[in-house]
Structures are given as structure tokens and as C-alpha cells.
Amino acid sequence: MKLARHDVEAGGGFRLEGRRVLLRQLEVRDFEAWRESRSRCREWLRPWEPRPAGAGMAAEDWTSFQARLSSRERERQLGSGYGFGSFIGDVFAGEVTISSIQRGPFQSAYIGYWVDQRFAGQGIAPEATCLVMRFAFEVLGLHRIEIAIVPRNGASRRVAEKLGLRIEGIAERFLEINGVWEDHVRYAMTVEEWVQSGLLMSKWLPDQ
């Protein structure tokens, strides 16, 4: 993936452009749209987001948003993670992240995503995830990416399956969600598989 001049922002972040989706770092100006989406989709997201027993959903106020931006910027500078807001035109549509980047002999990372409920089922999450997979393999030079999903989260599993990730098995009691240590299906892809998946990925990626 060769980044054009416009793909690298002035602050050192990246803009990833798909057929319909634009991915870029969230900024201060995105706060109101982000808060409105998170608030409206709270119950839609509640069953899947990690948190200890008795804890509420993550705060959605201005201070928390600033902390979120700062955390993502530190991760980017350290090379340990990259977070993107998903946009359809100028409309905020969700987020997708690369996290827990491991270098050395691993060269691996996790990908996570969520989409605003009003865009569910429209192919936004697969396109955003495909853009981030290309970024992970062709820009960051990673060898392997993984997506871990609660087995009953059919919508999220369909995203991984549409993109051709293979199931590696079940990670038992993998992550705590609302006080329950939930099993997760582990989906993965290596760079070798990515190279072989060109025809499939062309559905989601813009013409080169």
C-alpha cells in the first residue's frame, strides 16, 4: 500500500480512504458527533464492550473524550496502536482500532471495531476493517492480525467472515464483559493470506 501525500496528515496521522468510508484520527471537532452516536447506541453496544462487574459504560463527557484522544496519540507515537474514526462523507459512523502491536518475532496485532447502529448491515464495518487490515500489512509491515469476538455476536462475526479471516478456535473466558468472563472466537489472517485475498478484498478497497 503506497500512501499518497494526502494520506499522511500534518500531525503525523493517517487518512485511509475506501470506496465509501474515510478513516482518520478523531479530533476535538468530532466530540459532539462522537458523543451523540455513543449515547444513542449505548444499549446496542453494551453487550459487547469490556468492563468489570457493576461498572457502567465508559464515560462520554468532554474530559473523557480528551483523555481518549491523548491515549490514542500516545499509542500512535509509541507504535503500539492506531485508532481511527469511521466517516461516511462528513458523518461519523463508528471506530476501528489496531491495538497491542507486538514487534520482534511476533509482528502481530488485534483489530477491533464498532459501527453506529444506523449504519449496521450496510457494509460499513467490513470496508473500514479491510482498510485497517491493508494498513496493518502493507504500511506497518505486520505479519498477523487477530479479531476476537463473543460467539453470540453474529453481526460482528459476519464482518470477519466476509473478509475471509479464518477461525482458529475458542479462547475460553478471554475477556470480562459486564462482570462475565466471556469466551471469544479467534479469527486471524497472516500477510501471506492477505496477498492471496486480492480478489475478495477488491470488493471493499478502492481501485489502485
KOLLOFI-774386 format. One record per residue: chain; residue number from 1; x, y, z of N, C-alpha, C in turn; residue in one letter. Coordinates in steps of 0.2 Angstrom, whole numbers, plus 5000, padded with zeros to 4 digits. Layout:
N
<"A" NUM <X Y Z> <X Y Z> <X Y Z> "A">;
...
***
This chain:
208
<"A" 1 <5004 4994 5000> <5000 5000 5000> <5004 5006 5000> "M">;
<"A" 2 <5004 5010 4995> <5008 5016 4994> <5004 5022 4996> "K">;
<"A" 3 <5006 5026 5001> <5002 5031 5004> <5003 5037 4999> "L">;
<"A" 4 <4998 5040 4997> <4999 5047 4993> <5000 5052 4998> "A">;
<"A" 5 <5002 5058 4996> <5003 5064 5000> <4997 5065 5005> "R">;
<"A" 6 <4991 5065 5002> <4985 5067 5006> <4984 5062 5011> "H">;
<"A" 7 <4987 5056 5011> <4985 5050 5016> <4989 5052 5022> "D">;
<"A" 8 <4994 5056 5022> <4998 5057 5029> <4996 5064 5031> "V">;
<"A" 9 <4993 5065 5037> <4991 5071 5039> <4996 5075 5042> "E">;
<"A" 10 <4995 5082 5043> <5000 5086 5045> <5003 5084 5052> "A">;
<"A" 11 <4998 5081 5056> <5000 5079 5063> <5004 5073 5063> "G">;
<"A" 12 <5005 5069 5058> <5008 5063 5058> <5003 5057 5057> "G">;
<"A" 13 <4997 5058 5058> <4992 5053 5057> <4991 5051 5050> "G">;
<"A" 14 <4986 5046 5049> <4985 5044 5043> <4977 5045 5041> "F">;
<"A" 15 <4976 5046 5034> <4969 5045 5032> <4969 5039 5027> "R">;
<"A" 16 <4964 5035 5028> <4963 5029 5024> <4957 5030 5021> "L">;
<"A" 17 <4957 5030 5014> <4951 5031 5010> <4948 5024 5007> "E">;
<"A" 18 <4942 5023 5008> <4939 5017 5004> <4934 5019 4999> "G">;
<"A" 19 <4930 5015 4997> <4925 5016 4992> <4920 5021 4995> "R">;
<"A" 20 <4918 5020 5001> <4913 5024 5004> <4916 5027 5011> "R">;
<"A" 21 <4920 5024 5014> <4922 5025 5021> <4929 5029 5021> "V">;
<"A" 22 <4929 5034 5025> <4936 5038 5026> <4937 5036 5034> "L">;
<"A" 23 <4943 5034 5035> <4946 5033 5041> <4951 5038 5043> "L">;
<"A" 24 <4951 5042 5049> <4956 5046 5051> <4955 5047 5058> "R">;
<"A" 25 <4961 5050 5061> <4961 5050 5069> <4955 5055 5071> "Q">;
<"A" 26 <4952 5053 5076> <4947 5058 5079> <4950 5064 5082> "L">;
<"A" 27 <4947 5070 5081> <4949 5076 5083> <4944 5080 5088> "E">;
<"A" 28 <4947 5085 5091> <4942 5089 5095> <4936 5091 5092> "V">;
<"A" 29 <4936 5092 5086> <4930 5094 5082> <4925 5089 5081> "R">;
<"A" 30 <4927 5082 5083> <4922 5077 5082> <4918 5075 5088> "D">;
<"A" 31 <4920 5079 5094> <4917 5077 5100> <4909 5076 5100> "F">;
<"A" 32 <4906 5081 5098> <4898 5081 5098> <4895 5075 5094> "E">;
<"A" 33 <4898 5074 5088> <4896 5068 5084> <4897 5062 5087> "A">;
<"A" 34 <4903 5061 5090> <4905 5055 5094> <4901 5054 5100> "W">;
<"A" 35 <4899 5059 5104> <4895 5058 5110> <4888 5057 5108> "R">;
<"A" 36 <4885 5060 5103> <4879 5058 5101> <4878 5051 5098> "E">;
<"A" 37 <4883 5049 5095> <4882 5042 5092> <4883 5037 5098> "S">;
<"A" 38 <4888 5038 5102> <4889 5034 5108> <4883 5033 5113> "R">;
<"A" 39 <4880 5039 5114> <4874 5040 5118> <4868 5036 5115> "S">;
<"A" 40 <4867 5037 5109> <4861 5034 5105> <4862 5027 5105> "R">;
<"A" 41 <4868 5024 5104> <4869 5017 5103> <4871 5013 5109> "C">;
<"A" 42 <4870 5017 5115> <4873 5014 5121> <4870 5006 5122> "R">;
<"A" 43 <4864 5005 5121> <4861 4999 5123> <4863 4994 5117> "E">;
<"A" 44 <4864 4996 5111> <4867 4992 5105> <4874 4990 5107> "W">;
<"A" 45 <4878 4994 5110> <4885 4992 5111> <4886 4988 5118> "L">;
<"A" 46 <4882 4989 5123> <4883 4987 5130> <4884 4980 5130> "R">;
<"A" 47 <4881 4975 5126> <4883 4968 5127> <4890 4966 5125> "P">;
<"A" 48 <4894 4970 5122> <4900 4968 5119> <4906 4972 5121> "W">;
<"A" 49 <4905 4977 5125> <4911 4981 5127> <4914 4979 5134> "E">;
<"A" 50 <4920 4978 5135> <4923 4976 5141> <4922 4980 5147> "P">;
<"A" 51 <4921 4978 5152> <4920 4981 5159> <4919 4977 5164> "R">;
<"A" 52 <4922 4978 5170> <4921 4974 5176> <4914 4974 5179> "P">;
<"A" 53 <4912 4969 5183> <4905 4969 5186> <4903 4975 5189> "A">;
<"A" 54 <4897 4978 5188> <4895 4984 5191> <4897 4990 5188> "G">;
<"A" 55 <4902 4990 5183> <4904 4996 5180> <4899 4998 5175> "A">;
<"A" 56 <4898 5005 5174> <4894 5007 5169> <4898 5007 5162> "G">;
<"A" 57 <4895 5010 5157> <4898 5011 5151> <4903 5016 5152> "M">;
<"A" 58 <4908 5016 5147> <4913 5021 5148> <4910 5028 5147> "A">;
<"A" 59 <4913 5033 5151> <4910 5040 5151> <4911 5043 5144> "A">;
<"A" 60 <4906 5047 5143> <4906 5050 5136> <4906 5058 5136> "E">;
<"A" 61 <4909 5061 5142> <4909 5068 5143> <4915 5071 5139> "D">;
<"A" 62 <4916 5077 5139> <4922 5081 5136> <4928 5078 5139> "W">;
<"A" 63 <4929 5078 5145> <4935 5076 5148> <4937 5069 5146> "T">;
<"A" 64 <4933 5065 5146> <4934 5058 5144> <4936 5057 5137> "S">;
<"A" 65 <4933 5061 5133> <4935 5062 5125> <4942 5064 5124> "F">;
<"A" 66 <4944 5069 5128> <4950 5072 5128> <4955 5067 5130> "Q">;
<"A" 67 <4954 5063 5135> <4958 5058 5138> <4959 5052 5132> "A">;
<"A" 68 <4953 5051 5129> <4953 5046 5123> <4958 5048 5118> "R">;
<"A" 69 <4958 5054 5116> <4962 5057 5111> <4969 5057 5113> "L">;
<"A" 70 <4971 5059 5119> <4978 5059 5121> <4980 5051 5122> "S">;
<"A" 71 <4976 5047 5124> <4979 5040 5124> <4980 5037 5117> "S">;
<"A" 72 <4976 5039 5112> <4977 5036 5106> <4983 5039 5103> "R">;
<"A" 73 <4984 5046 5104> <4990 5049 5102> <4997 5046 5104> "E">;
<"A" 74 <4997 5044 5111> <5002 5041 5114> <5004 5034 5111> "R">;
<"A" 75 <4998 5031 5110> <4999 5024 5106> <5002 5025 5099> "E">;
<"A" 76 <5000 5030 5096> <5002 5031 5089> <5010 5033 5089> "R">;
<"A" 77 <5012 5037 5094> <5019 5039 5094> <5023 5033 5096> "Q">;
<"A" 78 <5021 5029 5101> <5024 5023 5103> <5024 5017 5098> "L">;
<"A" 79 <5020 5018 5093> <5019 5012 5088> <5015 5006 5091> "G">;
<"A" 80 <5012 5007 5096> <5008 5001 5099> <5001 5001 5097> "S">;
<"A" 81 <4998 5006 5094> <4991 5006 5092> <4990 5012 5088> "G">;
<"A" 82 <4984 5011 5084> <4982 5016 5080> <4974 5016 5080> "Y">;
<"A" 83 <4971 5022 5081> <4964 5022 5082> <4961 5027 5076> "G">;
<"A" 84 <4956 5025 5073> <4953 5029 5068> <4945 5030 5069> "F">;
<"A" 85 <4943 5036 5067> <4936 5036 5067> <4933 5035 5060> "G">;
<"A" 86 <4928 5032 5059> <4925 5030 5053> <4920 5035 5051> "S">;
<"A" 87 <4920 5038 5044> <4916 5043 5042> <4913 5041 5035> "F">;
<"A" 88 <4907 5043 5034> <4903 5042 5028> <4902 5049 5026> "I">;
<"A" 89 <4906 5052 5021> <4906 5059 5020> <4909 5063 5026> "G">;
<"A" 90 <4905 5067 5029> <4906 5071 5035> <4903 5068 5041> "D">;
<"A" 91 <4899 5062 5040> <4895 5059 5045> <4899 5054 5049> "V">;
<"A" 92 <4900 5055 5056> <4903 5050 5060> <4899 5043 5060> "F">;
<"A" 93 <4903 5038 5059> <4899 5031 5058> <4902 5026 5063> "A">;
<"A" 94 <4907 5027 5067> <4910 5022 5071> <4917 5023 5072> "G">;
<"A" 95 <4921 5017 5075> <4928 5017 5076> <4931 5011 5074> "E">;
<"A" 96 <4937 5011 5072> <4941 5004 5071> <4948 5006 5074> "V">;
<"A" 97 <4951 5001 5077> <4957 5001 5080> <4962 4996 5079> "T">;
<"A" 98 <4968 4997 5079> <4974 4992 5079> <4977 4993 5086> "I">;
<"A" 99 <4977 4987 5089> <4980 4988 5096> <4984 4982 5098> "S">;
<"A" 100 <4988 4983 5103> <4993 4978 5106> <4997 4976 5100> "S">;
<"A" 101 <5000 4980 5097> <5005 4979 5092> <5011 4976 5095> "I">;
<"A" 102 <5013 4970 5093> <5019 4967 5095> <5024 4966 5089> "Q">;
<"A" 103 <5030 4968 5091> <5036 4968 5085> <5040 4962 5087> "R">;
<"A" 104 <5046 4962 5085> <5051 4957 5086> <5049 4951 5082> "G">;
<"A" 105 <5049 4945 5085> <5047 4939 5081> <5039 4938 5080> "P">;
<"A" 106 <5035 4942 5083> <5028 4942 5083> <5025 4945 5077> "F">;
<"A" 107 <5026 4952 5076> <5024 4956 5071> <5016 4955 5070> "Q">;
<"A" 108 <5013 4956 5076> <5006 4955 5076> <5002 4960 5080> "S">;
<"A" 109 <4995 4960 5079> <4991 4965 5082> <4984 4962 5082> "A">;
<"A" 110 <4980 4966 5086> <4972 4965 5086> <4969 4970 5083> "Y">;
<"A" 111 <4963 4969 5080> <4959 4974 5077> <4952 4973 5080> "I">;
<"A" 112 <4950 4979 5082> <4943 4980 5085> <4939 4985 5081> "G">;
<"A" 113 <4932 4985 5081> <4928 4989 5078> <4921 4990 5081> "Y">;
<"A" 114 <4918 4995 5080> <4911 4996 5081> <4908 5001 5076> "W">;
<"A" 115 <4902 5000 5075> <4898 5004 5070> <4892 5007 5073> "V">;
<"A" 116 <4890 5013 5071> <4884 5016 5073> <4878 5012 5071> "D">;
<"A" 117 <4873 5011 5075> <4868 5006 5074> <4864 5008 5067> "Q">;
<"A" 118 <4864 5015 5066> <4860 5017 5060> <4864 5014 5053> "R">;
<"A" 119 <4870 5013 5054> <4874 5010 5048> <4875 5003 5048> "F">;
<"A" 120 <4872 4999 5053> <4873 4992 5053> <4870 4989 5047> "A">;
<"A" 121 <4873 4983 5045> <4871 4980 5039> <4872 4983 5032> "G">;
<"A" 122 <4876 4988 5032> <4877 4992 5026> <4884 4991 5023> "Q">;
<"A" 123 <4888 4987 5026> <4894 4985 5023> <4900 4990 5026> "G">;
<"A" 124 <4898 4995 5030> <4902 5000 5033> <4908 4997 5037> "I">;
<"A" 125 <4906 4992 5042> <4911 4989 5046> <4916 4985 5042> "A">;
<"A" 126 <4914 4980 5037> <4919 4977 5033> <4924 4981 5029> "P">;
<"A" 127 <4921 4987 5026> <4925 4991 5022> <4930 4994 5027> "E">;
<"A" 128 <4928 4997 5033> <4933 5000 5037> <4938 4995 5040> "A">;
<"A" 129 <4936 4989 5041> <4941 4984 5044> <4946 4982 5039> "T">;
<"A" 130 <4943 4982 5032> <4948 4980 5027> <4953 4985 5026> "C">;
<"A" 131 <4951 4991 5026> <4956 4997 5026> <4961 4996 5031> "L">;
<"A" 132 <4959 4995 5037> <4964 4994 5043> <4968 4988 5042> "V">;
<"A" 133 <4966 4983 5039> <4970 4977 5038> <4975 4978 5033> "M">;
<"A" 134 <4973 4982 5027> <4978 4984 5022> <4984 4988 5025> "R">;
<"A" 135 <4982 4993 5030> <4986 4997 5033> <4991 4993 5038> "F">;
<"A" 136 <4988 4988 5041> <4992 4984 5046> <4998 4980 5042> "A">;
<"A" 137 <4995 4977 5036> <5000 4973 5032> <5005 4977 5028> "F">;
<"A" 138 <5002 4982 5024> <5006 4985 5019> <5010 4991 5021> "E">;
<"A" 139 <5007 4994 5027> <5011 5000 5029> <5015 4999 5036> "V">;
<"A" 140 <5012 4995 5040> <5015 4994 5047> <5020 4988 5046> "L">;
<"A" 141 <5018 4984 5041> <5023 4978 5040> <5021 4972 5045> "G">;
<"A" 142 <5015 4972 5047> <5014 4966 5052> <5013 4960 5048> "L">;
<"A" 143 <5014 4954 5052> <5013 4948 5049> <5007 4944 5050> "H">;
<"A" 144 <5003 4946 5056> <4997 4943 5058> <4992 4948 5061> "R">;
<"A" 145 <4986 4947 5060> <4981 4951 5064> <4976 4946 5066> "I">;
<"A" 146 <4973 4948 5072> <4968 4944 5075> <4962 4948 5077> "E">;
<"A" 147 <4956 4945 5077> <4950 4949 5079> <4946 4944 5083> "I">;
<"A" 148 <4945 4946 5090> <4942 4941 5094> <4935 4943 5096> "A">;
<"A" 149 <4930 4939 5095> <4923 4941 5095> <4919 4936 5100> "I">;
<"A" 150 <4914 4939 5104> <4910 4935 5108> <4906 4930 5103> "V">;
<"A" 151 <4905 4924 5104> <4902 4919 5099> <4895 4921 5097> "P">;
<"A" 152 <4891 4924 5102> <4884 4925 5100> <4883 4932 5096> "R">;
<"A" 153 <4889 4936 5095> <4889 4942 5092> <4889 4941 5084> "N">;
<"A" 154 <4883 4939 5082> <4883 4937 5075> <4885 4942 5070> "G">;
<"A" 155 <4883 4948 5071> <4884 4954 5067> <4892 4955 5066> "A">;
<"A" 156 <4895 4955 5072> <4902 4956 5071> <4906 4950 5068> "S">;
<"A" 157 <4903 4944 5069> <4907 4938 5066> <4906 4938 5059> "R">;
<"A" 158 <4900 4941 5056> <4899 4941 5049> <4904 4946 5046> "R">;
<"A" 159 <4906 4951 5049> <4911 4956 5047> <4918 4952 5045> "V">;
<"A" 160 <4920 4948 5050> <4926 4944 5050> <4926 4939 5044> "A">;
<"A" 161 <4920 4936 5044> <4919 4930 5039> <4918 4933 5032> "E">;
<"A" 162 <4915 4939 5031> <4915 4942 5024> <4922 4944 5022> "K">;
<"A" 163 <4927 4945 5026> <4934 4947 5024> <4938 4941 5024> "L">;
<"A" 164 <4936 4935 5025> <4939 4929 5024> <4944 4927 5029> "G">;
<"A" 165 <4943 4930 5035> <4948 4928 5041> <4946 4921 5043> "L">;
<"A" 166 <4950 4917 5045> <4949 4910 5047> <4948 4910 5055> "R">;
<"A" 167 <4944 4905 5057> <4943 4904 5064> <4949 4899 5066> "I">;
<"A" 168 <4952 4901 5072> <4957 4897 5075> <4955 4894 5081> "E">;
<"A" 169 <4949 4895 5083> <4947 4892 5089> <4943 4896 5094> "G">;
<"A" 170 <4942 4894 5100> <4938 4897 5105> <4943 4899 5111> "I">;
<"A" 171 <4944 4905 5113> <4948 4907 5118> <4943 4907 5124> "A">;
<"A" 172 <4944 4903 5129> <4939 4902 5134> <4940 4908 5140> "E">;
<"A" 173 <4935 4911 5142> <4935 4916 5147> <4940 4921 5145> "R">;
<"A" 174 <4940 4924 5139> <4945 4928 5136> <4945 4935 5139> "F">;
<"A" 175 <4939 4938 5140> <4938 4945 5141> <4932 4946 5146> "L">;
<"A" 176 <4933 4951 5151> <4927 4952 5155> <4923 4957 5153> "E">;
<"A" 177 <4916 4955 5152> <4911 4960 5149> <4906 4960 5154> "I">;
<"A" 178 <4905 4966 5157> <4899 4967 5162> <4900 4961 5168> "N">;
<"A" 179 <4906 4960 5170> <4907 4955 5175> <4907 4948 5174> "G">;
<"A" 180 <4906 4946 5167> <4906 4939 5165> <4913 4938 5161> "V">;
<"A" 181 <4916 4933 5162> <4922 4931 5158> <4920 4928 5152> "W">;
<"A" 182 <4919 4931 5146> <4916 4928 5140> <4921 4925 5136> "E">;
<"A" 183 <4919 4919 5133> <4923 4916 5128> <4923 4920 5122> "D">;
<"A" 184 <4928 4919 5118> <4929 4923 5111> <4931 4918 5106> "H">;
<"A" 185 <4928 4919 5100> <4930 4916 5094> <4936 4920 5091> "V">;
<"A" 186 <4942 4916 5090> <4948 4920 5087> <4948 4919 5080> "R">;
<"A" 187 <4948 4925 5076> <4948 4925 5069> <4955 4928 5068> "Y">;
<"A" 188 <4959 4925 5062> <4965 4928 5061> <4967 4928 5053> "A">;
<"A" 189 <4972 4932 5052> <4974 4932 5045> <4981 4933 5045> "M">;
<"A" 190 <4986 4930 5041> <4993 4932 5040> <4994 4936 5034> "T">;
<"A" 191 <4999 4939 5033> <5001 4943 5027> <5001 4938 5021> "V">;
<"A" 192 <5003 4932 5022> <5003 4928 5016> <4995 4927 5013> "E">;
<"A" 193 <4991 4926 5018> <4984 4925 5016> <4981 4932 5013> "E">;
<"A" 194 <4983 4937 5016> <4981 4944 5013> <4983 4945 5006> "W">;
<"A" 195 <4989 4943 5004> <4992 4943 4997> <4987 4939 4993> "V">;
<"A" 196 <4985 4933 4995> <4981 4929 4991> <4974 4931 4991> "Q">;
<"A" 197 <4972 4936 4995> <4965 4938 4995> <4963 4943 4991> "S">;
<"A" 198 <4967 4945 4986> <4966 4951 4982> <4959 4952 4979> "G">;
<"A" 199 <4957 4947 4976> <4950 4947 4973> <4944 4948 4978> "L">;
<"A" 200 <4945 4945 4984> <4940 4946 4989> <4940 4953 4991> "L">;
<"A" 201 <4946 4956 4993> <4947 4962 4996> <4945 4968 4991> "M">;
<"A" 202 <4946 4967 4984> <4944 4972 4979> <4937 4974 4980> "S">;
<"A" 203 <4933 4970 4983> <4926 4972 4984> <4925 4978 4989> "K">;
<"A" 204 <4930 4978 4994> <4930 4983 4999> <4935 4989 4998> "W">;
<"A" 205 <4940 4988 4994> <4945 4993 4993> <4944 4997 4987> "L">;
<"A" 206 <4946 5003 4987> <4946 5007 4980> <4951 5005 4975> "P">;
<"A" 207 <4949 5006 4969> <4954 5004 4964> <4961 5008 4965> "D">;
<"A" 208 <4966 5004 4964> <4973 5006 4965> <4975 5010 4959> "Q">;
***
